[in-house]
Amino acid sequence: FENNTITIERTRANKKVGPPKSDNGYRTISINKILINQLKKYKVWCIQNKWEKQMTVEKDSYVFIDRYKFTPISDTYVNDALDYLLDKCTYDLPRITPHGFRHTFASILIANKIPVVSVAKIIGDHPTTVMNVYAHSLSRVEEETVELFNHFNIGEG
């Protein structure tokens, strides 16, 4: 965390750990101080709880562990947590998947005029894929750009 970055070099899917799906999946991205502090606190919690159970803590241990067994979280953990939160929520919110959060995050970045190349780097995709998948968000930014030009009455004499 010394450089305010996090490096992604492995993924977990279908109960297996392996390399990212593509070369773009290997990435180092900048993170803010709030996230760094939360991850540091979480790491201390993990170490303390594992030591109390006489479990070893390896340098390359999983980042996210089960809060009762202190083993890697299950493949369904995040979905189960989202379902639990929705059940407890007093608002009538639609169900969203973790992958849906990824799409929402990318769309928000694009809507805030973050360059496609930067969005692709952050989410581990190729810029062309981002442009194809998030074309609806890019269209809104394009419309806003046209409106901006209209505001300045460019070309009217």
Salt bridges, closest charged atoms under 4 A:
ASP75 OD1 - ARG12 NH2 3.33
ASP83 OD1 - ARG95 NE 2.58
ASP125 OD2 - ARG102 NH2 3.28
GLU144 OE1 - LYS113 NZ 2.54
